[in-house]
Amino acid sequence: GLSGRMAFRFTHYERALHWVMAVVFLFLAITGLILLFGRSLMIPVFGKEVFSIIASMSKEGHNLFGPLFAVSVLLMLFKYFRRNIYAKGDLTWLLKGGGFIGKGHVTGGFFNMGEKTWYWIFILGGLAISISGLVLLFPNFGQGRVIMGLSHVVHGIGAVILMTIAIGHMYLGSAIGTEGTFEGMKTGYVDIKWAEAHHDRWAKEVKEKGQVIEPEEYANLRGEADYRPPADAKLRTEQ
């Protein structure tokens, strides 16, 4: 269970970057699916006239927010690169399926092996989608039919793969999937018991440096408009 004793994990910028990426990704996923499957699924329900309006809006919105997704992917790459380098203990996490296979606790740093793997899939897939999307969005740079055709294939397959895995990511990141996880992206703080269960190496460093705050202090921080970690403690620990 959760203890109520909290450790600082994500800054305002990191959480803002995550939520901007999430909103843009969902918008592009919805509009992309409308463009990909809307003709066969929506015309029988709404008719051609209504679908033409929805499809036109989806196309314009998709093209408008696509470059913002590319920028967000690059920002995510640079911001989280160091913390997602594979380290000792990560292979064990993978072989034990995150703790579902065998006995004993699986170890994890600031990010565990599952999160690191999702990060690299998202970054590489996001870059592939972004580059292929830019090729499709700006066809006036001399690319031929073969390049345009390959870009369509890469864009579509890459997007479907990311959307499929993202469903699992959203479930595990919710209060339903894993208790205590959503708090990190909501407030920037996580329960130390949650950290010990999923990121024990990072939790150990946090405790050794005295960077765990009591429930009363955390409650006071949440009551502030712009709460920050205590000035006498650097509540950030690199992996």
C-alpha positions as a Markdown table, in Angstrom:
| # | Residue | x | y | z |
|---|---|---|---|---|
| 1 | Gly | 0.0 | 0.0 | 0.0 |
| 2 | Leu | 0.9 | 3.7 | -0.2 |
| 3 | Ser | 2.5 | 5.4 | 2.7 |
| 4 | Gly | 1.7 | 9.1 | 2.0 |
| 5 | Arg | 5.4 | 9.9 | 2.2 |
| 6 | Met | 6.4 | 11.5 | -1.1 |
| 7 | Ala | 9.4 | 12.1 | -3.2 |
| 8 | Phe | 9.8 | 14.7 | -6.0 |
| 9 | Arg | 10.1 | 13.1 | -9.4 |
| 10 | Phe | 9.0 | 15.4 | -12.3 |
| 11 | Thr | 9.4 | 19.1 | -12.8 |
| 12 | His | 6.7 | 21.4 | -14.2 |
| 13 | Tyr | 8.5 | 21.5 | -17.6 |
| 14 | Glu | 8.7 | 17.7 | -17.7 |
| 15 | Arg | 5.0 | 17.3 | -16.9 |
| 16 | Ala | 4.0 | 20.0 | -19.3 |
| 17 | Leu | 6.0 | 18.4 | -22.1 |
| 18 | His | 4.4 | 15.0 | -21.4 |
| 19 | Trp | 0.9 | 16.4 | -21.5 |
| 20 | Val | 1.4 | 18.5 | -24.6 |
| 21 | Met | 2.8 | 15.4 | -26.3 |
| 22 | Ala | -0.1 | 13.3 | -25.1 |
| 23 | Val | -2.8 | 15.7 | -26.3 |
| 24 | Val | -1.2 | 16.2 | -29.7 |
| 25 | Phe | -0.6 | 12.5 | -30.1 |
| 26 | Leu | -4.3 | 11.7 | -29.3 |
| 27 | Phe | -5.5 | 14.4 | -31.7 |
| 28 | Leu | -3.3 | 13.1 | -34.5 |
| 29 | Ala | -4.3 | 9.6 | -33.7 |
| 30 | Ile | -8.0 | 10.4 | -33.9 |
| 31 | Thr | -7.8 | 12.5 | -37.1 |
| 32 | Gly | -5.4 | 10.0 | -38.7 |
| 33 | Leu | -7.9 | 7.1 | -38.0 |
| 34 | Ile | -10.7 | 9.2 | -39.5 |
| 35 | Leu | -8.6 | 9.7 | -42.7 |
| 36 | Leu | -7.5 | 6.1 | -42.8 |
| 37 | Phe | -10.8 | 4.3 | -42.1 |
| 38 | Gly | -13.4 | 7.0 | -42.1 |
| 39 | Arg | -14.6 | 6.5 | -45.7 |
| 40 | Ser | -15.7 | 2.9 | -45.0 |
| 41 | Leu | -16.8 | 3.3 | -41.4 |
| 42 | Met | -18.4 | 6.8 | -41.3 |
| 43 | Ile | -20.1 | 7.2 | -44.7 |
| 44 | Pro | -22.7 | 4.5 | -44.0 |
| 45 | Val | -23.5 | 6.2 | -40.6 |
| 46 | Phe | -23.3 | 9.9 | -41.4 |
| 47 | Gly | -23.5 | 10.1 | -45.1 |
| 48 | Lys | -21.1 | 11.5 | -47.7 |
| 49 | Glu | -21.8 | 15.2 | -47.0 |
| 50 | Val | -21.2 | 15.0 | -43.3 |
| 51 | Phe | -18.1 | 12.8 | -43.7 |
| 52 | Ser | -16.6 | 15.2 | -46.3 |
| 53 | Ile | -16.8 | 18.0 | -43.7 |
| 54 | Ile | -15.3 | 15.8 | -40.9 |
| 55 | Ala | -12.6 | 14.5 | -43.2 |
| 56 | Ser | -11.6 | 18.0 | -44.4 |
| 57 | Met | -11.4 | 19.2 | -40.8 |
| 58 | Ser | -9.4 | 16.2 | -39.9 |
| 59 | Lys | -6.9 | 16.6 | -42.8 |
| 60 | Glu | -6.3 | 20.3 | -42.0 |
| 61 | Gly | -6.0 | 19.7 | -38.3 |
| 62 | His | -3.7 | 16.7 | -38.9 |
| 63 | Asn | -1.4 | 18.8 | -41.2 |
| 64 | Leu | -1.4 | 21.7 | -38.8 |
| 65 | Phe | -0.5 | 19.8 | -35.6 |
| 66 | Gly | 1.8 | 17.3 | -37.2 |
| 67 | Pro | 4.9 | 19.5 | -37.1 |
| 68 | Leu | 4.2 | 20.2 | -33.4 |
| 69 | Phe | 4.4 | 16.5 | -32.8 |
| 70 | Ala | 7.8 | 16.4 | -34.5 |
| 71 | Val | 9.1 | 19.2 | -32.2 |
| 72 | Ser | 7.7 | 17.4 | -29.2 |
| 73 | Val | 9.4 | 14.2 | -30.1 |
| 74 | Leu | 12.8 | 16.0 | -30.4 |
| 75 | Leu | 12.2 | 17.7 | -27.0 |
| 76 | Met | 11.4 | 14.3 | -25.4 |
| 77 | Leu | 14.5 | 12.8 | -27.0 |
| 78 | Phe | 16.9 | 15.4 | -25.5 |
| 79 | Lys | 15.1 | 15.8 | -22.1 |
| 80 | Tyr | 14.9 | 12.1 | -21.2 |
| 81 | Phe | 17.9 | 10.6 | -23.2 |
| 82 | Arg | 20.2 | 10.1 | -20.2 |
| 83 | Arg | 17.7 | 8.5 | -18.0 |
| 84 | Asn | 16.7 | 6.0 | -20.6 |
| 85 | Ile | 20.2 | 4.5 | -21.3 |
| 86 | Tyr | 20.0 | 0.8 | -20.4 |
| 87 | Ala | 21.8 | -0.1 | -17.2 |
| 88 | Lys | 22.6 | -3.1 | -15.0 |
| 89 | Gly | 19.5 | -4.9 | -13.8 |
| 90 | Asp | 17.4 | -3.9 | -16.8 |
| 91 | Leu | 17.9 | -7.2 | -18.6 |
| 92 | Thr | 16.7 | -9.0 | -15.5 |
| 93 | Trp | 13.6 | -6.9 | -15.5 |
| 94 | Leu | 12.9 | -7.8 | -19.1 |
| 95 | Leu | 13.5 | -11.6 | -18.6 |
| 96 | Lys | 11.2 | -11.6 | -15.6 |
| 97 | Gly | 8.5 | -9.7 | -17.5 |
| 98 | Gly | 8.5 | -6.8 | -15.0 |
| 99 | Gly | 8.0 | -9.2 | -12.1 |
| 100 | Phe | 5.2 | -11.4 | -13.6 |
| 101 | Ile | 7.6 | -14.3 | -14.3 |
| 102 | Gly | 9.4 | -16.1 | -11.5 |
| 103 | Lys | 10.0 | -15.0 | -7.9 |
| 104 | Gly | 11.8 | -12.1 | -6.4 |
| 105 | His | 11.7 | -8.3 | -6.9 |
| 106 | Val | 12.8 | -6.9 | -10.2 |
| 107 | Thr | 15.0 | -3.8 | -9.9 |
| 108 | Gly | 14.6 | -0.5 | -11.7 |
| 109 | Gly | 16.3 | 2.9 | -11.7 |
| 110 | Phe | 14.6 | 6.3 | -12.3 |
| 111 | Phe | 12.9 | 4.5 | -15.3 |
| 112 | Asn | 12.6 | 0.7 | -15.4 |
| 113 | Met | 13.3 | -1.4 | -18.4 |
| 114 | Gly | 9.6 | -1.3 | -19.5 |
| 115 | Glu | 9.5 | 2.4 | -19.5 |
| 116 | Lys | 12.9 | 2.7 | -21.3 |
| 117 | Thr | 11.7 | 0.3 | -24.0 |
| 118 | Trp | 8.5 | 2.3 | -24.5 |
| 119 | Tyr | 10.6 | 5.5 | -24.6 |
| 120 | Trp | 12.8 | 4.2 | -27.4 |
| 121 | Ile | 9.9 | 2.7 | -29.4 |
| 122 | Phe | 8.1 | 6.1 | -29.1 |
| 123 | Ile | 11.2 | 8.1 | -30.0 |
| 124 | Leu | 12.2 | 6.0 | -33.0 |
| 125 | Gly | 8.6 | 5.5 | -34.2 |
| 126 | Gly | 7.9 | 9.2 | -33.6 |
| 127 | Leu | 10.8 | 10.2 | -35.7 |
| 128 | Ala | 9.8 | 7.8 | -38.5 |
| 129 | Ile | 6.3 | 9.2 | -38.4 |
| 130 | Ser | 7.5 | 12.8 | -38.3 |
| 131 | Ile | 9.9 | 12.4 | -41.2 |
| 132 | Ser | 7.5 | 10.5 | -43.4 |
| 133 | Gly | 4.7 | 12.9 | -42.5 |
| 134 | Leu | 6.8 | 15.9 | -43.6 |
| 135 | Val | 7.6 | 14.1 | -46.8 |
| 136 | Leu | 3.8 | 13.7 | -47.4 |
| 137 | Leu | 3.0 | 17.3 | -46.2 |
| 138 | Phe | 5.6 | 19.0 | -48.5 |
| 139 | Pro | 5.6 | 17.1 | -51.8 |
| 140 | Asn | 7.3 | 20.0 | -53.6 |
| 141 | Phe | 10.9 | 19.0 | -52.7 |
| 142 | Gly | 11.4 | 16.7 | -55.6 |
| 143 | Gln | 10.5 | 13.3 | -53.9 |
| 144 | Gly | 9.2 | 10.8 | -56.5 |
| 145 | Arg | 6.3 | 8.4 | -56.4 |
| 146 | Val | 8.3 | 5.7 | -54.8 |
| 147 | Ile | 9.4 | 7.9 | -51.9 |
| 148 | Met | 5.9 | 9.2 | -51.4 |
| 149 | Gly | 4.5 | 5.6 | -51.5 |
| 150 | Leu | 7.0 | 4.4 | -48.9 |
| 151 | Ser | 6.3 | 7.4 | -46.7 |
| 152 | His | 2.6 | 6.5 | -46.7 |
| 153 | Val | 3.4 | 2.9 | -45.6 |
| 154 | Val | 5.9 | 4.0 | -42.9 |
| 155 | His | 3.5 | 6.7 | -41.7 |
| 156 | Gly | 0.5 | 4.4 | -41.4 |
| 157 | Ile | 2.2 | 1.3 | -40.0 |
| 158 | Gly | 4.3 | 3.4 | -37.5 |
| 159 | Ala | 1.2 | 5.3 | -36.3 |
| 160 | Val | -0.8 | 2.1 | -35.7 |
| 161 | Ile | 2.1 | 0.5 | -33.8 |
| 162 | Leu | 2.5 | 3.6 | -31.5 |
| 163 | Met | -1.3 | 3.8 | -31.0 |
| 164 | Thr | -1.5 | 0.2 | -30.0 |
| 165 | Ile | 1.3 | 0.4 | -27.5 |
| 166 | Ala | 0.1 | 3.7 | -26.2 |
| 167 | Ile | -3.2 | 2.1 | -25.1 |
| 168 | Gly | -1.1 | -0.1 | -22.7 |
| 169 | His | 0.9 | 2.9 | -21.6 |
| 170 | Met | -2.2 | 4.9 | -20.7 |
| 171 | Tyr | -3.7 | 2.0 | -18.8 |
| 172 | Leu | -0.6 | 1.3 | -16.8 |
| 173 | Gly | -0.2 | 5.0 | -16.1 |
| 174 | Ser | -3.7 | 5.4 | -14.9 |
| 175 | Ala | -5.0 | 5.0 | -11.3 |
| 176 | Ile | -6.7 | 1.8 | -12.5 |
| 177 | Gly | -3.7 | 0.2 | -14.0 |
| 178 | Thr | -1.1 | 0.9 | -11.4 |
| 179 | Glu | -1.9 | 2.7 | -8.1 |
| 180 | Gly | 0.2 | 5.7 | -7.5 |
| 181 | Thr | 1.6 | 6.1 | -11.0 |
| 182 | Phe | -0.7 | 8.9 | -12.2 |
| 183 | Glu | 0.3 | 11.1 | -9.2 |
| 184 | Gly | 3.7 | 11.6 | -10.7 |
| 185 | Met | 2.5 | 13.3 | -13.8 |
| 186 | Lys | -0.3 | 15.1 | -11.9 |
| 187 | Thr | 1.7 | 16.7 | -9.1 |
| 188 | Gly | 5.3 | 15.8 | -9.8 |
| 189 | Tyr | 5.5 | 13.7 | -6.6 |
| 190 | Val | 5.3 | 9.9 | -6.1 |
| 191 | Asp | 4.7 | 7.9 | -3.0 |
| 192 | Ile | 8.0 | 6.3 | -1.7 |
| 193 | Lys | 6.3 | 2.9 | -1.4 |
| 194 | Trp | 5.4 | 3.1 | -5.1 |
| 195 | Ala | 9.0 | 4.1 | -5.9 |
| 196 | Glu | 10.3 | 1.1 | -3.9 |
| 197 | Ala | 8.0 | -1.2 | -5.8 |
| 198 | His | 8.8 | 0.0 | -9.3 |
| 199 | His | 12.1 | 2.0 | -9.1 |
| 200 | Asp | 13.9 | 0.6 | -6.1 |
| 201 | Arg | 17.3 | 1.9 | -7.1 |
| 202 | Trp | 16.1 | 5.4 | -7.4 |
| 203 | Ala | 14.0 | 5.1 | -4.2 |
| 204 | Lys | 17.1 | 4.0 | -2.3 |
| 205 | Glu | 19.1 | 7.0 | -3.5 |
| 206 | Val | 16.2 | 9.3 | -2.6 |
| 207 | Lys | 15.9 | 7.9 | 1.0 |
| 208 | Glu | 19.7 | 7.9 | 1.5 |
| 209 | Lys | 19.8 | 11.7 | 0.7 |
| 210 | Gly | 16.8 | 12.4 | 2.9 |
| 211 | Gln | 14.6 | 13.6 | 0.1 |
| 212 | Val | 11.4 | 12.1 | 1.3 |
| 213 | Ile | 8.7 | 14.5 | 2.7 |
| 214 | Glu | 6.1 | 13.6 | 5.2 |
| 215 | Pro | 2.3 | 13.6 | 4.4 |
| 216 | Glu | 1.7 | 16.9 | 6.3 |
| 217 | Glu | 4.4 | 18.7 | 4.3 |
| 218 | Tyr | 3.1 | 17.2 | 1.0 |
| 219 | Ala | -0.4 | 18.4 | 1.9 |
| 220 | Asn | 0.8 | 21.9 | 2.5 |
| 221 | Leu | 2.7 | 21.9 | -0.8 |
| 222 | Arg | -0.4 | 20.8 | -2.7 |
| 223 | Gly | -2.3 | 23.7 | -1.2 |
| 224 | Glu | 0.0 | 26.2 | -2.8 |
| 225 | Ala | -0.6 | 27.7 | -6.3 |
| 226 | Asp | 2.9 | 26.9 | -7.4 |
| 227 | Tyr | 4.4 | 24.4 | -5.1 |
| 228 | Arg | 8.1 | 23.6 | -5.2 |
| 229 | Pro | 10.4 | 21.2 | -3.4 |
| 230 | Pro | 11.9 | 22.3 | 0.0 |
| 231 | Ala | 14.8 | 24.7 | -0.5 |
| 232 | Asp | 17.1 | 22.6 | 1.7 |
| 233 | Ala | 16.8 | 19.4 | -0.4 |
| 234 | Lys | 17.5 | 18.8 | -4.1 |
| 235 | Leu | 14.6 | 16.4 | -4.8 |
| 236 | Arg | 15.9 | 15.2 | -8.1 |
| 237 | Thr | 18.1 | 12.2 | -8.5 |
| 238 | Glu | 19.6 | 11.1 | -11.8 |
| 239 | Gln | 19.7 | 7.4 | -12.5 |
